[in-house]
Amino acid sequence: GFLSAVKICLLLTTIFSSFIFNGKHIQDLLISDSSPESENLVSLPDNAFYIEPAGEKPVFFNKREALKKREALAWEKKNFLFVDKSTMHITWYEHGVVKNSFPIIARAESNTFFNVPTGLYMVQSKTENHVSVIDKVRLPWTIHLFENYVIHGWPLTLTGKKIPSASIAGGIRLGTEDAKEIYAHTETKMPVIVASNE
């Protein structure tokens, strides 16, 4: 009775400890970089992919409603970004007036994890050199819209090398200088409208 219960508890504790140790060891192997440049890598924070939990949820709608919202924000003389995935441009509005437009170099494919759906977002946060644990890349001048939805400059490896243009795009990718300029003119809680024909 009692002795058997103690043995079972010890056995379960041993099994559980073994799982924790092996799981941590496997995670370390998956995250480690076997390249000779691995000494130059930055240490990754535990939440390196998700910059912070989203404070405000986006409102999803169709392109027609996105265009109406753009007109309303311009009429109200608001500062905002209009991301048109159909024309592959981001337009920056200041006090309701177009200040500049920037070409989108690449974006995530439709119906993928990183595709930013049509809707109204608020800038959640910004970081000059965001690190994605999922893709093991740096994303310069990142504007965080919601969860895995981001606008960013040209991705770099963790050691600072430019990612080839043929690599899979995630979020909304701009040229790095364009991303830097947009970054400079955005602020937390600023509206961002994303429109697409999808």
N, C-alpha and C positions, 0 to 999 in steps of 0.2 A: 503494500500500500504506500506508505510514506516514502520508503527508500526508492521505490519505482518512480514516484512522482519527482523526487529530487534528481534521479538519473535522467528522466525525460526533460526536465528543465535545463540541466547541464548540456544535454545533447542539442536542444533547441538553441541555447545560447551560443554554443560552438558553431552550429550551422549558420546562424544569423551573423555572427562576427566574421565568418569566412566569406559570406556574400558581400558584406560591407567592404572588406579588405580587397577582394577580387574585383568588385565593381569600381572601387577607387583606382585600382591598378589599371584596369581596362580603360577607364576614362582618361587617365594620364597618358596611356599609349596612344589613344585616339587624338588627343589634343596636341601631343608633342610634335615638334617639327624635326624631322631627321636630317634636314639639309645642314651643310656646314655653316650656314648663316644663322643658325638657331640661337647662337649666343647673343645676337643683336636684337632679338625679339623683345617686345615689351611684355610685361606680365599682364595677363588679361583679368579684369575684374569679373566676379561671378555673374554680374548682370550686363556683360559687355554688349550683348546684342540689343536687348531692350533697354533703351536709355533710361526710361522711367515709366511707371504705369501711366496710362493715358488718363488725363483729368476729365476731359469732356469727350463724349462719344460723337462721332460724325453723324450727319444726317445724309442718308443715301437717297438719291433720286435720279431721274433720267436727264439726258442732255438738254432737253427743252427747259426743264426746271432750272438746270444749271445756268443757262443763258439768262433766264428771268432773274435769278439771284444776282448774277453779275450786274445787270441793269440796276437792280435795287441798291446794291452796295455803291455803285458809281453815283447814283442819284443822291445817296446819303453822304457822299464825299468821304468814303472810308478808304483806308489803306488796306490793300489785299492783293493776293496773287490769284491769277486765273490760269489754270493748267489745262491746256487743250491737247489731249492725247491724240486727237484725230489729225490736227495740223502739226503736231509735235513742236509746240511752242509754249513757253510760260511767259505771261505778261504781268508786269508789276504795275499796280495802280497806286498812286499817291493822291490822297484827297479826292478820289474818284476819277482822276485823270491818268491816262496811260503815260508812264515814265520811260519804260523800256520793255523790250521783248527779247527772249533768249531761246535759242533752239534746244530742243530735247534731243540728246544724242542717242539715247536708248531707254527703253522701259521694259518692265516685266511683261511677259506674254499674258494674254487673257486667261482667266481661270487658273492662275498660279498663285502660290502663297504670297508673293511680293507684289502682285498686281494691285494698283491703287484704284478702287472702284470710283465711279462717278458719285460726287456728293460734296457736301460742305464740311470742311475740317477747320480746326483751330490749331495753330502752331502750338505744340505741347512743350517743346524744348529745342535747343540748338546745341551742337557741339562741333568744334573746329576740326577734330580728328577722331571720329567715331570708329570703334573697332567692332567688327562683326565676328562673333565666335562661330556662327553657323558657316559662313563662307571663308573665315580666316583671312579677312581683308580689312584695310582701313578705308573709311569713306570720308574724304575731306568735305568740310563745310556742310554738314548734315543738318537738315531741318526735319524734325520728327513730327509727323502729322498724327499718327495713331498706331499703336502696336507696331507691326512690321512695315508700316507705310512711311517711306522717307523720300526726301529730295536730297540729292548729294552730287558732289563732283566726281571726277574720274577715279575709280577704285585703284588702290595700291596694295601690293602685298604687305605683309607685316614688316618686312625689311625695307619697304619704301619703293619697290619697283612698280612701274606702271603695269596694270593688268592689260593683256591683249584686247583689242577692240572686238574680237570675235567671241569673247567670253560671254556667258549668259548674263543678261542685265537683271538687276533687282531694283525695285522701287522706280524712281524717276532720275535718270542720270543726265547731268549737264556737263559741259566743259568746266574744268576746275575754276578758271577765272570767272566764268559766268555764275557758277555756284557761289563763289566768294562774294560777288557783287549782290546777288539776291540775299545771301546770308546777312550782309551788312544792313539791309533795309527791312528785314523782317524782325518781328518781336513776338514774344510769347502772347498767345491769345489772338494773334492776327488771323483773320479769315483766309482760307485757301479753298478756292472752288476748283474741283477737278471735273472736267467734262470729257466725254468720249461717246462715240457712236456704238460702243459695245452693248 
